[in-house]
C-alpha cells in the first residue's frame, strides 16, 4: 500500500463517535490518524491500518 500524509482513508470499524474516515498525519512503522468528525488523534501500527483499510475517500 502506498499511503501519503494528507490522504483521507476509510477503516472497517468505526470510531466510537460513529465515523469511519480518518486523515493520515504521519506515515511510518506507526500511523498517526485523525478522526475527521471529532478530531481525535490515535497512533496505530502499520499492520493494523493495512488490515482494516477499506478504501480512500475522494475529496470533493
Residue pairs with C-beta under 8 A, 6 or more apart in sequence:
1 50
1 53
3 9
3 24
3 27
3 31
3 49
4 24
4 27
5 24
5 25
5 26
5 27
6 23
6 24
7 23
7 24
7 56
8 21
8 22
8 23
8 24
8 36
8 56
8 57
8 59
9 21
9 22
9 24
9 33
9 49
9 53
9 54
9 55
9 56
9 57
10 20
10 21
10 22
10 53
10 54
10 55
10 56
10 57
11 20
11 21
11 22
11 49
11 52
11 53
11 54
12 20
12 52
12 53
12 54
13 20
13 52
14 20
15 22
15 35
15 37
15 38
15 40
17 35
17 37
17 38
17 40
18 37
19 35
19 36
19 37
19 38
20 54
21 35
21 36
21 37
21 57
22 33
22 34
22 35
22 36
23 33
23 34
23 36
24 31
24 32
24 33
25 32
25 33
25 34
25 41
26 32
28 46
29 45
29 46
30 43
30 44
30 45
30 46
31 43
31 44
31 45
31 46
31 49
32 41
32 42
32 43
33 41
33 42
33 43
33 44
33 49
34 40
34 41
35 41
35 42
